[in-house]
Amino acid sequence: MAKIVPIKENHLFSKVYAKGKKASEKNIAVYVLNNYKTNETRLGITTGKKLGNAVQRSRARRLIREAYRLLLKKYNFQRPYLIVVVARNAIVDDKRKMDAVFYDMEKAFLKLQAFSEDNKN
């Protein structure tokens, strides 16, 4: 399994927010920007304090990471990207969490046309 390379630098988050393309769904918002510096896709996750307490925010991050892992098994990206996923309030309220987060993430990436044409791994 490929390791998820995180975005930790604040300037990269700001760059993706300012210049990237955005797609919003019920549980998440996804920002995508081409990564010209390296040839690896990096993932950043944002969970604000309005989302809930630390337990709820951590659970939201775990759900997003797992949905991203499942998505990588199913699809190939066109090129290396900087991806920022923002958890929305619905991610805490939704009862069938994993399926809903995966479906929303897949739908957002399809809207952003981030997957390659061959699609399947």
Backbone bond lengths (Angstrom), bond angles and torsions (degrees), N, CA, C in turn:
res aa  C-N    CA-C-N  psi(-1)  N-CA   C-N-CA  omega(-1)  CA-C   N-CA-C  phi
1 M - - - 1.444 - - 1.527 108.84 -
2 A 1.321 116.63 134.89 1.460 121.69 179.92 1.522 110.20 -72.86
3 K 1.316 115.40 141.32 1.454 120.71 -179.45 1.521 109.37 -79.80
4 I 1.318 116.55 140.11 1.447 121.53 176.65 1.523 107.62 -79.94
5 V 1.326 116.02 123.37 1.462 121.32 179.10 1.522 107.82 -92.74
6 P 1.344 117.94 117.21 1.461 120.04 -174.11 1.527 113.37 -83.05
7 I 1.317 115.05 156.53 1.462 121.83 168.55 1.518 105.28 -96.88
8 K 1.326 116.74 122.73 1.459 120.93 -179.54 1.524 112.46 -118.38
9 E 1.314 117.42 -18.28 1.453 121.51 -175.91 1.522 110.94 -84.08
10 N 1.315 116.53 131.02 1.456 121.88 -177.60 1.530 111.98 -62.80
11 H 1.348 117.12 -35.93 1.465 119.10 -178.74 1.525 111.64 -65.10
12 L 1.328 118.00 -28.81 1.467 119.86 177.00 1.527 111.32 -73.32
13 F 1.338 117.18 -38.71 1.464 119.91 174.56 1.526 109.74 -59.29
14 S 1.332 116.53 -47.82 1.468 121.44 -179.17 1.524 111.30 -61.01
15 K 1.325 116.28 -41.08 1.465 121.28 179.64 1.526 111.22 -62.96
16 V 1.328 116.11 -43.14 1.473 120.05 -179.71 1.524 110.15 -66.67
17 Y 1.339 117.55 -41.42 1.466 120.19 178.20 1.522 111.18 -62.62
18 A 1.322 117.05 -41.68 1.460 121.20 -174.74 1.527 113.02 -76.07
19 K 1.329 117.66 -42.64 1.466 120.67 -171.05 1.522 114.74 -109.76
20 G 1.336 117.48 -11.23 1.460 120.18 -174.32 1.519 113.71 -82.73
21 K 1.324 115.13 167.84 1.465 122.01 174.40 1.521 108.33 -88.36
22 K 1.330 117.61 149.80 1.463 122.15 -174.92 1.526 110.54 -126.62
23 A 1.336 114.38 142.56 1.462 121.41 171.36 1.526 106.91 -138.07
24 S 1.329 116.41 131.10 1.462 121.11 -178.80 1.511 110.74 -112.62
25 E 1.299 115.05 141.28 1.462 122.87 173.85 1.521 108.28 -129.21
26 K 1.315 117.08 -173.82 1.462 121.04 -176.40 1.532 112.08 -63.78
27 N 1.317 118.01 -46.64 1.461 122.17 -173.87 1.525 114.47 -94.22
28 I 1.333 117.76 -25.54 1.462 120.72 -173.82 1.523 111.17 -143.38
29 A 1.325 114.97 161.44 1.465 122.85 167.27 1.522 105.87 -122.21
30 V 1.321 116.55 136.60 1.463 121.25 -176.11 1.525 109.13 -119.75
31 Y 1.338 115.89 129.00 1.458 123.48 174.98 1.528 107.80 -113.31
32 V 1.337 117.00 134.67 1.460 121.63 -176.86 1.525 109.31 -133.07
33 L 1.329 115.48 134.31 1.463 122.01 176.88 1.524 108.58 -139.68
34 N 1.333 117.41 140.32 1.468 120.72 177.55 1.518 109.79 -60.58
35 N 1.326 116.70 137.65 1.468 122.44 178.89 1.527 107.75 -100.99
36 Y 1.338 115.58 97.68 1.463 119.94 -177.78 1.527 112.48 -84.67
37 K 1.319 117.39 -20.49 1.468 120.92 -174.92 1.531 112.18 -70.53
38 T 1.324 116.57 -46.11 1.463 120.63 -178.63 1.521 108.98 -128.57
39 N 1.308 116.45 174.04 1.466 118.80 177.28 1.518 110.22 -109.64
40 E 1.326 116.07 47.31 1.458 120.94 173.31 1.523 109.36 -133.71
41 T 1.311 115.34 143.63 1.457 121.03 177.31 1.520 108.42 -83.75
42 R 1.328 115.98 132.02 1.463 121.10 -178.46 1.526 109.16 -117.99
43 L 1.331 115.98 145.06 1.461 122.37 -177.01 1.520 110.12 -119.59
44 G 1.328 116.05 131.37 1.454 122.26 173.02 1.517 108.51 -121.52
45 I 1.317 116.86 141.13 1.466 121.52 -178.18 1.525 108.11 -123.18
46 T 1.336 116.28 132.90 1.452 121.66 178.24 1.525 109.13 -119.82
47 T 1.331 115.24 126.17 1.466 120.88 173.03 1.522 107.17 -130.09
48 G 1.308 116.28 112.55 1.460 120.80 -177.13 1.518 112.08 -80.01
49 K 1.325 115.52 164.83 1.462 120.28 -179.02 1.523 112.73 -67.63
50 K 1.325 118.14 -22.56 1.463 121.10 177.49 1.525 111.61 -65.72
51 L 1.312 115.93 -18.67 1.467 121.42 -178.15 1.526 112.18 -66.17
52 G 1.323 116.93 -33.41 1.464 120.10 -178.94 1.510 110.40 149.43
53 N 1.319 115.28 -163.53 1.466 118.82 -179.12 1.532 110.46 -76.74
54 A 1.330 116.37 179.80 1.461 121.49 -174.48 1.526 112.07 -61.13
55 V 1.319 117.02 -35.38 1.467 120.62 -179.86 1.523 110.19 -64.78
56 Q 1.317 117.16 -43.80 1.465 120.84 -179.34 1.529 110.97 -68.08
57 R 1.324 117.06 -39.89 1.470 120.22 178.97 1.523 111.07 -65.90
58 S 1.324 117.36 -41.02 1.468 120.67 178.10 1.519 111.26 -65.12
59 R 1.312 116.83 -40.92 1.468 120.72 177.53 1.528 110.86 -62.35
60 A 1.324 116.09 -41.27 1.466 119.94 178.13 1.526 110.49 -61.78
61 R 1.327 117.54 -42.30 1.464 120.76 178.30 1.529 111.18 -63.71
62 R 1.332 116.74 -41.71 1.471 119.96 178.36 1.523 111.15 -63.07
63 L 1.330 117.12 -41.96 1.467 120.82 178.77 1.524 110.78 -62.51
64 I 1.322 116.83 -42.56 1.464 120.94 -179.33 1.524 110.54 -65.48
65 R 1.337 117.26 -44.85 1.468 120.11 179.17 1.524 111.66 -61.52
66 E 1.336 116.89 -42.33 1.466 119.98 -179.41 1.524 111.22 -68.02
67 A 1.324 117.71 -40.27 1.462 120.64 176.94 1.523 110.23 -61.92
68 Y 1.326 116.83 -38.78 1.466 121.57 178.33 1.531 110.35 -65.53
69 R 1.332 117.32 -42.15 1.475 120.51 177.34 1.527 111.37 -60.06
70 L 1.326 116.36 -45.23 1.464 120.53 179.04 1.526 111.04 -63.98
71 L 1.318 116.23 -36.63 1.455 120.82 179.17 1.529 111.18 -66.46
72 L 1.336 116.60 -37.83 1.465 120.42 178.10 1.526 111.78 -65.93
73 K 1.328 117.14 -30.88 1.464 120.28 177.09 1.526 110.94 -69.57
74 K 1.327 116.25 -32.02 1.457 121.00 -174.09 1.534 113.21 -89.39
75 Y 1.323 117.55 -34.55 1.469 121.34 -173.36 1.521 111.83 -128.25
76 N 1.335 115.17 161.69 1.462 123.51 170.74 1.522 108.15 -112.20
77 F 1.330 116.76 142.51 1.451 119.57 175.79 1.526 109.72 -84.07
78 Q 1.345 116.47 151.20 1.464 121.80 179.53 1.515 111.42 -62.69
79 R 1.318 116.63 -43.79 1.466 123.35 -175.36 1.516 107.78 -152.25
80 P 1.313 118.34 174.18 1.466 119.55 177.25 1.535 110.66 -69.32
81 Y 1.311 115.48 137.24 1.460 121.57 -178.13 1.521 110.83 -128.15
82 L 1.330 114.53 157.49 1.452 122.74 162.35 1.524 104.64 -101.23
83 I 1.317 116.78 120.49 1.460 121.87 -175.78 1.517 108.65 -119.10
84 V 1.331 116.06 130.25 1.461 120.96 173.17 1.519 107.20 -121.14
85 V 1.327 115.86 125.41 1.454 121.81 178.19 1.523 107.72 -111.38
86 V 1.330 115.88 124.27 1.453 121.79 -179.70 1.527 108.10 -106.43
87 A 1.327 116.42 123.42 1.461 120.92 178.24 1.524 109.19 -75.25
88 R 1.326 116.99 135.90 1.452 121.54 178.00 1.528 108.65 -106.25
89 N 1.328 116.52 167.04 1.467 121.76 -174.81 1.521 113.54 -57.88
90 A 1.311 117.77 -30.23 1.464 120.84 -177.57 1.528 112.50 -65.23
91 I 1.323 117.66 -22.51 1.467 120.28 -178.79 1.531 110.88 -65.34
92 V 1.318 117.63 -26.88 1.462 122.22 178.49 1.523 110.46 -80.91
93 D 1.329 116.51 -34.47 1.466 121.31 -174.45 1.525 113.58 -83.58
94 D 1.330 117.30 -28.71 1.461 120.86 -173.46 1.531 111.00 -68.04
95 K 1.329 117.01 134.84 1.465 121.59 -176.16 1.527 112.91 -83.92
96 R 1.305 118.58 -37.34 1.469 121.67 -179.55 1.523 108.56 -96.48
97 K 1.287 115.68 64.37 1.452 124.07 -164.96 1.526 116.10 -57.58
98 M 1.311 118.53 -56.91 1.460 120.25 -171.23 1.520 111.88 -61.37
99 D 1.315 117.24 -46.52 1.461 120.54 179.71 1.522 111.26 -61.56
100 A 1.320 116.20 -42.74 1.459 120.88 -177.65 1.523 111.19 -66.85
101 V 1.312 117.68 -42.10 1.465 121.04 -179.38 1.526 109.68 -67.08
102 F 1.333 117.76 -43.58 1.459 120.92 178.81 1.531 110.50 -61.64
103 Y 1.330 116.76 -46.03 1.462 121.12 -179.71 1.532 110.63 -61.32
104 D 1.342 117.23 -44.37 1.461 120.76 179.90 1.521 111.77 -64.75
105 M 1.334 116.74 -40.07 1.462 119.91 -179.95 1.533 110.45 -67.16
106 E 1.319 116.72 -43.23 1.458 120.83 178.46 1.528 110.60 -60.76
107 K 1.320 116.36 -44.28 1.455 121.96 -179.88 1.533 111.20 -63.37
108 A 1.325 116.86 -41.45 1.463 120.99 -179.83 1.528 111.05 -65.31
109 F 1.339 117.56 -44.45 1.467 119.92 179.25 1.522 111.71 -66.61
110 L 1.328 117.70 -34.52 1.459 120.07 175.94 1.518 110.71 -66.37
111 K 1.335 118.12 -38.81 1.466 121.52 176.10 1.522 111.10 -62.00
112 L 1.336 116.13 -39.53 1.462 121.25 -178.24 1.526 112.73 -80.93
113 Q 1.319 117.81 -3.82 1.459 124.67 -179.83 1.525 111.38 53.30
114 A 1.334 115.40 46.81 1.470 121.47 -177.39 1.526 112.43 -88.05
115 F 1.316 117.79 -16.81 1.464 120.27 -177.14 1.508 110.63 -85.97
116 S 1.326 116.07 151.14 1.458 120.22 178.59 1.525 109.63 -75.31
117 E 1.320 114.89 165.78 1.461 119.94 -175.45 1.526 113.04 -66.18
118 D 1.328 117.48 -34.03 1.462 119.18 -179.24 1.526 111.28 -70.87
119 N 1.350 117.02 -19.09 1.464 126.00 172.82 1.527 116.49 60.43
120 K 1.297 118.83 -56.00 1.473 120.13 -172.98 1.518 110.94 -86.10
121 N 1.341 114.86 148.37 1.464 120.19 174.03 1.499 110.46 -73.57
